[in-house]
Amino acid sequence: MADSLFSISSRTWPARQSRYRGLLYLLCMTLPAAAQTGTAGNPVVEVLARGLEHPWALAFIDQGRMLVTERPGRLRLVQRDGKLGAPIAGVPEVDAGGQGGLHDVVADSGFAENRTIYLCYAEPGAGGNSTALASARLSADGTRLEQVKVLFSQRPKVRSSAHFGCRIVETREGKLFLTLGDRFSRKEDAQTLNNHLGKIVHVKKDGGIPPDNPFADSDKPAGALPEIWSYGHRNIQGAALGPDGKLWVVEHGPQGGDELNRIEPGRNYGWPVITYGENYGGGKIGAGITAKAGMEQPLHHWTPSIAPSGMVFLHSGKYGKDWQRNLLTGSLKFSYLARLELRDGKVVREEKLLQDLDRRIRDVREGPDGLLYILTDESRGQLIRLQPAS
């Protein structure tokens, strides 16, 4: 992979030659480690690595190296220069097919001392498959996982290849959130508390149940599982702690009605009783209502669906003060990066970035350098670093 970068400034390109910009863009995309300057608010695209097979998530383990998951079941170490390592040994067995496979990866906040990571994946088993959360220790040479332990396994297992959810978030208190999809064929179960379908769970790093979970005490509803934090979800594929310390998520609606939600413990987020979407091909879901007492309204929703994926709150000032504390999430369906400006817990502006990239954006993270990194979801997916527009 070449070390040099090829830069293009749209401001210095003569206006009379604008018809050639598209051709020049395509040329640049064929060059290794290429960088292209976008227009207006678009940052500079720098391709660090290519050839990833449906990459799903990335996690920084130090000041430059990253772990990247590939949905078929591979975990790769990426060096600072973008060089891809061989698949890491010791990954748990993954049921790869449809939407299922190896999904999220998160480095423990104490990784420098304990080398612990967390993986979320489709776990095979009797009755089908389900979302699982495991911890592991990355070996000192970065070639294998050791001390692999399953911390949580979604119940029941279902014969389905859809709606795994599978985002992990570490809390400020050192516990873990895990998002769980409704598995598509079992959406009604999102409204009952005796299963894990369509839920967010909250567990300790050893898999134990925090005593302050909303359904962990003796006053809980009959049959409610104590690890549940919230319910009434469809398929959450983006999650992050907000500046307020709360868990924020983006989740897929059906046909329309993708949602941004700020999660409160014990709350019901409505699916499938209320939704701003409709059945695929048309027709109302349930009673076709968008609100009901006792069910939370989204802070923001998208119709038509954008298929939101990974998300991050940007803390650094590398892209200017207007971007600080903004929420960014990828659109799988329309292939752009959405930048949401928030005020008083509400979305006041949305900007669509990187539309010319024309790639499904699966994950977005802020690196230790304060820059944004994204993964594109294709059979030959890319790892991209976004440099501030000059």
Number of C-alpha atoms within 10 A of each C-alpha: 12 11 10 10 14 12 14 18 13 15 12 7 12 8 11 7 8 11 9 11 14 11 10 12 16 11 11 17 16 9 14 18 24 23 25 25 22 22 15 10 14 21 21 23 24 22 23 24 23 19 13 23 19 22 31 29 27 29 22 21 23 13 10 14 17 19 22 26 27 23 28 20 21 22 28 21 23 21 15 13 14 21 14 19 14 13 18 17 16 16 19 21 13 22 23 17 13 12 17 25 27 31 32 29 27 23 25 23 16 12 16 11 8 12 19 22 22 24 26 29 31 31 22 19 12 9 11 15 25 30 33 25 24 21 25 22 20 23 15 9 6 17 17 16 21 16 12 18 15 17 17 20 19 21 14 16 19 22 15 19 20 19 26 31 34 29 27 26 24 22 16 11 7 13 17 21 22 25 31 29 29 27 25 18 13 15 20 16 21 28 21 16 22 17 17 27 35 33 31 26 24 29 23 17 17 14 19 13 17 16 13 13 18 21 22 18 11 8 8 13 12 10 11 16 18 22 25 25 25 24 28 28 28 32 28 31 28 28 28 24 19 18 14 8 10 15 19 23 25 25 25 27 28 22 19 20 24 27 28 22 20 21 20 15 18 14 15 20 27 23 24 25 20 21 26 22 27 17 14 11 6 9 11 13 18 12 10 16 14 16 14 11 6 10 17 19 19 19 13 17 23 17 14 15 20 23 27 32 28 29 27 24 23 23 17 18 13 16 20 10 11 9 18 15 18 21 22 27 27 30 23 21 15 17 24 23 28 21 21 21 19 14 10 6 11 12 16 11 10 14 13 17 20 21 15 13 18 11 21 21 30 29 29 27 24 20 20 13 10 15 18 22 21 26 29 28 24 17 13 13 22 22 24 23 24 21 20 17 18 10
